[in-house]
């Protein structure tokens, strides 16, 4: 006869308890990091898809500018790629897409809108996702409104940052500052030309160069955007010594617009669309959830104007958030921006899932 002591009973109970616990397998994150030239809008355009875990919600990011491709700056999106899968696209006429094609035909806002829709469809197919989160920055935030108005069924939500509302106000601000600089320099001829300068004059390369000779983007140094701009320059290098292939393509497609010896064709073609933009022109009824995350000290697109527009919009869900930073807040303050984005995505509930 086996004698069961108290110690033996406790040991048997422990073994039974351990064996009764079902084993749990935790799947390791499956990262994605790919880039390709994809047939979009009749030409091959550069698209990258990157993220630490391909099961995360997918963002399509529309870069700013116009013509400021993000391909040289992908390292700055590392915080984004921890939380989301991020698709990047160098729009026609700039960056890697320019390096492949040069300046293509159809440099129009209608063509770029159609391009963006085709890019979204490509990313959806690659990721086997139902819908994307569309995030537009600056110029891309204006383009994004056109995209969701044209094809809302592709998107869970649209998020604007550095959101422009009235391009004509931005143009007049730039023109007035240019006039003031020319007056301070005592250049009466430049003052006269700038006072008469209209959006139609961007088609004249000589007048275009003169505008940019005196017009300086209003980024204060020091200021909320300046550190980020410094990081951008370090990732670009110089035309003589670019930091990467992507940087070389960026610099080739974006020569200094104040240099009369160079031809910044992309900027010349698209900038008038930027300055003619009116967020209200397409109406204030949006078929997808709409969020704006604006830098508190944005010197180009004031948060007050963006807030007023959001107040006017009718959307299934909407929200306006101000976070610390300037025009480039989505990259200069990634933690603040992404926390706000996460909060907005939670407002979507089940609709926010892939």
N, C-alpha and C positions, 0 to 999 in steps of 0.2 A: 504494500500500500504506500502511495506517494504522499508524503506529508507536505501540505501547502502552508508555508509560513506567510506571515503578513508581508514580508519583503518580496517573496516570490509572487504573491498576488499583485502587489504594486507594479512589479516589473512587467508582468503579463498585461496589466491594464494599460501601461504606457505603450507597449508594443502595439496593442490593438488600436489605441487612439491614433498613433502615427500612421498605421496602415489604413485607417479609415478616412484620412484626409485625402481628397482627390488631388491628383497632380495638376498643376496649372502651368501652361506654357505661355510665356509672354513673347509675342512676335517682336523681333528686332525691327527698328525703323528701316524702311527700304528707301534709300536716297535716290534722287534723280538729278543728273547734271548732263544736259545735252544741248547742243546747238546745231543748227542746220540752215542752209539756204532753201527756202520753201517757195514753190510757185504761188505767188500772190499778186493779183491784179495785173497779170501778164508779164511780170518779171520775177526774178528770184530775190526774195527778201529774207533778211537774217532774223531768225527767231531762236531764243534760248529758253529752256525750261529747267529751273533749278529749285531744289528744296531738300531738306534733311529727311523728310518723310513724305513719300508720294501719296500717302493716304490723307494728307492735310487738305483743307480747302485751297482751291486754285485761284490765284490772282493773275489777271492780265494787266500789266502796267503800261500806260501810255505816257511816253516821255514828253518833256517840255520843250521849250524853244520859242518858235519852231526850230527844228533841225538839230536839237541837242540830244543825240543818241546816247543811250546808257551803256552801250557795249564796253567802253573803257572803264566803267565805274561799277562793274558787277560786285566787286569786293565790298562796296559800301552797302550792299543789300543783304549781307550775311545775317544781321538780326531778323530781317524779314523772313529769310529762308529757314530760320529755326521754327517759325510759327506757321508758315504757309508755303505752298509751292508757288513760285513766282515765274511767270512767263514774261520775257522781255522781247521787244520788237524794235529794230531800227527802221524807222519809217522811210519811205522812198525819198531819195535825195540826200540822205545823211548816213553817217557811220558805216557799218559793214555793208549795208545795202548799197550805199554810194560806191564803196570800194569794188563791189561786184558789177555794178551797172553804170556808174557815172550818174549824171543827172538825167533821169528818165523823162518821158513825156507825161502829160496829165498831172502836173504838179498843182492839183486843185483840192479844195476841201472835200468836194464830193467824192473824188477818187480815194483820198485818204480814209474817208468814212467807210467806203466799200472795202478797202484794204484791211481796215481794222476788223470788220465783220468776218472776212475770210481768215484772218489770223486767229480770231476767236474760235471759229469752226475747226481750224487745224488743231488748236490746243485742246479743245473738247475731245476730239477724236483721239489724240495722243494720250490724254489722261483718262479716257473713258469716263468722263465726268458729265453730269447733266447740265450744269450751269457754271459760269465763272463769276467771280467778283471782279468788276471792272474798276480799276483805280487810275484816275487821270491826274497828272501834275501840270499845273500852269497851262501852257498851250494844250497839253493832253487832256486837261479837265474841260476845256472848251470842246475839243474833238469828241471827248467821251459823251457829252450831252447829245451830240449829233448821232453817235453810234447807238445809244440806248433808245433814242427816239425812232431810229430806223429798224432796230432788231432787238426789242426788249426781251424776247423769249430766250435769248442766249445767256441772260445774266441774272444772278441772284440779287445783285445790288450794284449801284454805282456810287463810288466814293470820289469826291473831288478834293484836291488839296492845292494850295496856291490858286484857288478857284477864281478865275476872272469872271466878271459880270458884264462890264461895259468897256470894250476895247477902245472906243473913241475917247473915253476919259483917260485911259492909260496913255494913248497917243498924245493927247493934248498936254498931259503932264510932262512927258518926255520932250515934246517940242518946246514947251515953255522953259524947261530947264536948259535946253540947248540954246535958246535965244539969250537967256541970262548969262550963260558962259561966254557966248560970242560978244555980248555987250561988255562984259567985264574985261575981255581981251582987247576991246577997242576995234573989232573987225566989223565995220559998218556994212560991208558987202555981204558977209555971212549972216548978219542980223536981218538984212532985207530979204535974203533968200529963205531963211528959216521962217520968217513971219508969213511968207507966202506958200510955204511947203504944205502940200496936201498928200493924202494917201496915194493919189494917182502918180505923184512924183517918184514913188519908189521904183517905177518902171524905168526911170532915167538913171543910169548907173552913176553919173557924175553927181546928181542931186542926192542919190542914195548915199554915196560916200560922204558928201558934205554933212548930211543929217547925222551920221554916226561919228563924224569928226568931233561934233560938239555935244552929242547926246551921250551921256554916261549913265549906265544903270545905277539906281539909287541904293547901292549896297554900302552901308557905312562901315568904315574900318577904324576901330573895332566895331563889330556889330554881330547880330545873331546869325548872319549868313556867312560871315567872312571866313571862319575856320573851315567850313565846308567847301567854300570856293577854293581855298588853299589846297585842300585834299584833292579836289578835281584837277587842279593844275599839276600837282605832283604825279597823278596817275596818267596825265597826258604827255608830259615832257615837252618837247619843242618840235616844230616842223623838221628841223635838222636832225634831231635825235628823239624820235617818239618813243614813249615808254613801252609800247606794244603795237601789234598789228592793228588792233581796234583803235588805239590812240592815233595811229597814222591815218586811218580812214576818217576818224572824227576830224582831225586837223585839216585834212585835205578838203573835206566837205564844208568846213566852217572857217575859211580864211578871215582874218580881221576885217570887219566891214568898213573900217575907216581908212583902209589902205587902198588908194586909187589904182594901184598896180594889180590888184587881185579882184577876182570875180566871185563873190559869195552868192551863187545863183540860187541855192535852196532858200536862203533867207530872203533874198529879193522876191522870189516867187510867192512865198507863203506869209511873209510878215503882214502884207495888207489884209489878209484874212483875219489875222490875229487882232489887228487894230480896228477891224470892222465888226468884230464879234459882239453879239448882244445875247446874253444867256436867256433873255425873255422872248427873243424873236420866235422861238419854236413853241412858245406857250409855257404855261406853268403846270400842266397836267403831265406827270410822269408815271409810266406804267410799272416801274420797278422801285424798290426802296432806294432812297436817296440820302446820302450822308455827306457832309462837308466837315473836314478837319483842317482848320486854318491856323497859321502861325499868328501868335498874338501881336507880333511886331513886323508883319509882312509889309514891306515898303512899296510893293507893286500892286498887290490885290488886297486892299484893306479888309479886315475881318468884318467890319460893320456893313459893308456892301454885300458881302457873301451871306451874312446872317439875314439881312433884309430879303434877299432872294429866296433863301430857304423858307422863311416865313410865308412867302407868297406861293410856294410850290405845294401842289396836291400830289401826294405819293402814298403808296400802301403803308410805308413807314418812313420817317425822316428824322434827322437830328443834325444839330450844328454844335461843334465842339471847338473851343479855342485851346491850343496848347502852347507852351513856351517855345518860342522860336520865331524865325522869319519866313521868307518865301520858300526856302528849301527845308522846311520843318520836317518833312517826311524822312529826310536823310540826316539832317543835322541833329535832330532829337528823336532817334528811332524808337526809343523806349516810350516816350510820351505819345508819339504818333500811334505806335502799334497797340498800346494799351487802350487808346481811344477807339482804334479800329476793332479790337477784340470786343469792346463794350458794345459797339454798334452792331457787330455781327450777332451778338447774343440777343439783340432785339428782334432778330429775324425768327428765332425759335427753330422749329423743324425746317422751315424754308431755308435756313442758313446752312443746312448740311449738304454734303456732296450728294 
